[in-house]
Amino acid sequence: MTSFDTSPQLNVWRALLALAVVFVMLATTGWTAVRSHRTPSPLQASLSAWDDGRIGGRSLPDPDGTPGRLTRFFASLTAHQRDRLVRRYPLAVGNMNGVPVALRYRANHIALRTAREAERVRMHDNRLSSVGQHEAGRRMHRYDDLLEKGRQILSFDPEGSGRVAEVFGDLVTAQRVSVVVPGVDTDVLTFQRTNRRYSAPVGMASALYRAEWEASPTTRTAVIAWADYTAPSGLGMDAATAMRAESGAVRLNRLVRGLPGRASVALYCHSYGSVVCGVAARTLPRRVTDIAVAGSPGMRAENSAQLRTSARVWAMRDADDWIQDVPYLEVGGLGHGADPVSSAFGARVLSARGAKGHGGYFEPGTESLHNFAEIGVGAYRAVRCAQRVPKDQQDRKDDVCLKGLSDGAMAGRA
């Protein structure tokens, strides 16, 4: 009898708890979900204007069309026409895969200047709280950083927490391209850091670019710091599911297919970024030759064969990385599957000695960064395997992580 008397109360409390969760989510996101339906984002507005635009009496192509078509369209324009499109639709042009990268850099420079001025105005908007004004100031200063001379911003979207990607090196002439795919809490404000520099995308990519040059000065390389997907915020439900990874995988696939030239591509996927790479693996083009994951919670697969990729799959984890304590399973959409450094998974397991925790894999002087760089320049003989063979045999050419590589794959620096 007592259980029947209390069940209505329990139902009321459950309903109130559900409502509380909804309100907390809305409050902490600043009602972003509600506001996003009222007005288009700056990027959406730019793309809508592009859809209605014309140049030289011609309609503009579908911005979601194939990269090849966009490349041919821009190649058919005069320099003056290209300049007009960059100035008229900077956010649209700056985010189109297939547009010549020099034009994307120029377009995103213009878009960043516009966004910086918008944040400067918001800093002094009395309708905002002091917290909102402070946040506007932080974003304005971040845009200032991104506008520094010589920076090559490949994509930029100021909406929400923001998305951005930056190139180190010459993407057009590169023989080998590396893409750094970061994990949770990655956005415009965390794109680069002063403290813990090498745990942020800019620090990761710049360190990798320098290390690749040191590994092979004659190999033309480019590295992309790719924070152009909406990463989970914190270690909540988004981080425990593949929702963010699935949308990120689509964007990653488009990036790779839109890269200029025929350079081979290596992906370096950190933390939740490895979930993105795991989901994307089966759709990526064959020019992706290597997928290396570090500090991975799983790749949404039980073994490397389930990734259905022709790329070599590498994995590493530092002994002090807390990620080793997460449950390596997937149940009802929660969790990301098997541990990529387990012997059963089938990845080539690399040494991460010196990495010191979850955010240290790109620190200069670590074996993890050394291994990333050697993979990036194609010097597979030079990688250092995790110590799964006796220590006095670590110099064997048949180390576990090198086993089965063909002579062509191990031909050294390409």
Backbone hydrogen bonds, N-H to C=O, Kabsch-Sander energy under -0.5 kcal/mol:
donor,donor_aa,acceptor,acceptor_aa,energy
5,D,1,M,-1.9
6,T,2,T,-1.8
7,S,3,S,-1.3
10,L,6,T,-2.4
11,N,7,S,-2.6
12,V,8,P,-2.2
13,W,9,Q,-2.7
14,R,10,L,-2.5
15,A,11,N,-2.4
16,L,12,V,-2.7
17,L,13,W,-2.5
18,A,14,R,-2.5
19,L,15,A,-2.4
20,A,16,L,-2.5
21,V,17,L,-2.3
22,V,18,A,-2.1
23,F,19,L,-2.7
24,V,20,A,-2.7
25,M,21,V,-2.5
26,L,22,V,-2.4
27,A,23,F,-2.8
28,T,24,V,-2.8
29,T,25,M,-1.5
30,G,27,A,-1.0
31,W,26,L,-2.9
32,T,29,T,-0.7
35,R,31,W,-2.6
36,S,32,T,-2.4
37,H,34,V,-1.1
38,R,35,R,-1.7
39,T,35,R,-1.4
45,A,41,S,-2.8
46,S,42,P,-2.1
47,L,43,L,-2.5
48,S,44,Q,-2.4
49,A,45,A,-2.2
50,W,46,S,-2.1
51,D,47,L,-2.2
52,D,48,S,-1.2
53,G,50,W,-1.3
55,I,58,R,-2.4
58,R,55,I,-1.6
60,L,53,G,-1.2
65,G,62,D,-2.1
70,L,66,T,-1.8
71,T,67,P,-2.6
72,R,68,G,-2.4
73,F,69,R,-2.3
74,F,70,L,-2.4
75,A,71,T,-1.9
76,S,72,R,-1.2
76,S,73,F,-0.6
77,L,74,F,-1.1
82,R,78,T,-2.4
83,D,79,A,-2.2
84,R,80,H,-2.0
85,L,81,Q,-2.1
86,V,82,R,-2.2
87,R,83,D,-2.2
88,R,84,R,-2.2
89,Y,85,L,-2.6
93,V,89,Y,-2.8
94,G,90,P,-2.6
95,N,91,L,-0.7
95,N,92,A,-1.0
96,M,93,V,-1.3
97,N,95,N,-0.6
98,G,99,V,-0.5
98,G,258,G,-0.5
99,V,96,M,-1.4
103,L,100,P,-0.8
104,R,100,P,-1.8
105,Y,101,V,-2.6
106,R,102,A,-1.9
107,A,103,L,-2.8
108,N,104,R,-2.7
109,H,105,Y,-1.7
110,I,106,R,-1.9
111,A,107,A,-2.4
112,L,108,N,-2.4
113,R,109,H,-1.8
114,T,110,I,-2.1
115,A,111,A,-2.5
116,R,112,L,-2.7
117,E,113,R,-2.0
118,A,114,T,-1.9
119,E,115,A,-2.1
120,R,116,R,-2.0
121,V,117,E,-2.0
122,R,118,A,-2.0
123,M,119,E,-1.8
124,H,120,R,-0.5
124,H,121,V,-1.3
125,D,122,R,-1.5
126,N,124,H,-0.8
128,L,125,D,-1.8
133,Q,129,S,-2.5
134,H,130,S,-2.3
135,E,131,V,-2.4
136,A,132,G,-2.1
137,G,133,Q,-2.0
138,R,134,H,-2.1
139,R,135,E,-2.3
140,M,136,A,-2.5
141,H,137,G,-2.2
142,R,138,R,-2.0
143,Y,139,R,-2.6
144,D,140,M,-2.0
145,D,141,H,-2.0
146,L,142,R,-2.3
147,L,143,Y,-1.3
148,E,145,D,-1.6
151,R,148,E,-1.8
152,Q,167,V,-0.6
153,I,151,R,-0.7
154,L,152,Q,-0.8
154,L,165,A,-1.7
155,S,165,A,-1.3
157,D,163,R,-2.4
162,G,159,E,-2.0
163,R,157,D,-2.3
164,V,227,A,-1.8
165,A,155,S,-1.9
166,E,225,A,-1.9
167,V,152,Q,-2.7
168,F,223,V,-3.0
169,G,167,V,-0.5
170,D,221,T,-0.6
171,L,169,G,-0.8
174,A,170,D,-1.0
175,Q,220,R,-3.0
176,R,220,R,-1.6
177,V,264,S,-2.8
178,S,222,A,-2.7
179,V,266,A,-2.6
180,V,224,I,-3.0
181,V,179,V,-0.6
181,V,268,Y,-3.1
185,D,232,P,-3.4
186,T,183,G,-0.6
187,D,185,D,-0.6
188,V,161,S,-1.8
191,F,188,V,-0.8
197,R,194,T,-0.6
199,S,196,R,-1.9
200,A,197,R,-1.3
202,V,191,F,-2.5
203,G,197,R,-0.5
204,M,200,A,-2.8
205,A,201,P,-2.8
206,S,202,V,-2.6
207,A,203,G,-2.1
208,L,204,M,-2.2
209,Y,205,A,-2.5
210,R,206,S,-2.1
211,A,207,A,-2.4
212,E,208,L,-2.5
213,W,209,Y,-1.8
214,E,210,R,-2.3
215,A,211,A,-2.0
216,S,212,E,-2.1
219,T,216,S,-1.7
220,R,218,T,-0.5
221,T,219,T,-0.7
222,A,176,R,-1.6
223,V,168,F,-2.5
224,I,178,S,-2.8
225,A,166,E,-2.9
225,A,223,V,-0.5
226,W,180,V,-2.1
226,W,224,I,-1.0
227,A,164,V,-1.8
227,A,225,A,-1.0
231,A,186,T,-0.7
231,A,229,Y,-1.1
234,G,232,P,-0.7
240,A,236,G,-1.0
240,A,237,M,-0.6
241,T,237,M,-0.8
241,T,238,D,-0.7
246,E,242,A,-2.8
247,S,243,M,-1.6
248,G,244,R,-2.4
249,A,245,A,-2.7
250,V,246,E,-1.4
251,R,247,S,-1.6
252,L,248,G,-2.6
253,N,249,A,-2.4
254,R,250,V,-2.0
255,L,251,R,-2.2
256,V,252,L,-2.4
257,R,253,N,-2.3
258,G,254,R,-1.4
258,G,255,L,-0.6
259,L,255,L,-0.5
259,L,256,V,-1.1
264,S,175,Q,-1.2
265,V,287,R,-2.9
266,A,177,V,-2.5
267,L,290,D,-2.7
268,Y,179,V,-3.1
269,C,267,L,-0.6
269,C,292,A,-3.0
270,H,181,V,-2.4
270,H,268,Y,-0.6
271,S,294,A,-2.6
273,G,270,H,-2.6
274,S,271,S,-2.1
275,V,271,S,-0.5
275,V,272,Y,-1.0
276,V,272,Y,-1.6
277,C,273,G,-2.3
278,G,274,S,-2.2
279,V,275,V,-2.4
280,A,276,V,-2.2
281,A,277,C,-1.7
283,T,280,A,-2.0
284,L,280,A,-1.0
284,L,281,A,-0.8
288,V,285,P,-1.8
289,T,265,V,-2.0
289,T,287,R,-1.0
290,D,265,V,-1.2
291,I,312,R,-3.0
292,A,267,L,-3.2
293,V,314,W,-2.4
294,A,269,C,-2.2
295,G,316,M,-1.6
300,R,336,H,-3.0
301,A,336,H,-0.7
304,S,345,F,-3.3
306,Q,303,N,-1.0
307,L,304,S,-1.2
308,R,305,A,-1.6
312,R,289,T,-2.9
314,W,291,I,-2.9
314,W,312,R,-0.6
315,A,348,R,-2.2
316,M,293,V,-1.7
321,D,318,D,-1.6
324,Q,321,D,-1.5
325,D,322,W,-2.2
326,V,323,I,-1.7
328,Y,326,V,-0.5
329,L,327,P,-1.7
331,V,334,L,-2.7
334,L,331,V,-2.0
335,G,240,A,-2.8
336,H,297,P,-0.5
337,G,329,L,-1.1
338,A,301,A,-1.2
342,S,339,D,-1.8
345,F,342,S,-0.9
346,G,342,S,-0.9
348,R,313,V,-2.8
349,V,347,A,-0.8
350,L,315,A,-2.9
350,L,348,R,-0.5
351,S,384,R,-2.8
355,A,352,A,-2.2
360,G,357,G,-1.0
363,E,360,G,-1.4
366,T,363,E,-1.7
367,E,353,R,-2.7
368,S,353,R,-0.5
370,H,366,T,-1.9
371,N,367,E,-2.6
372,F,368,S,-2.3
373,A,369,L,-2.6
374,E,370,H,-2.3
375,I,371,N,-2.2
376,G,372,F,-2.4
377,V,373,A,-1.8
378,G,375,I,-1.1
379,A,374,E,-2.5
380,Y,378,G,-1.4
382,A,379,A,-1.4
383,V,380,Y,-1.1
385,C,383,V,-0.6
386,A,349,V,-2.1
388,R,386,A,-2.1
393,Q,390,P,-2.4
394,Q,391,K,-1.4
396,R,393,Q,-1.9
399,D,396,R,-1.0
402,L,399,D,-1.8
403,K,399,D,-1.0
403,K,400,V,-0.9
405,L,402,L,-1.8
410,M,406,S,-1.5
411,A,408,G,-1.2
414,A,377,V,-1.5
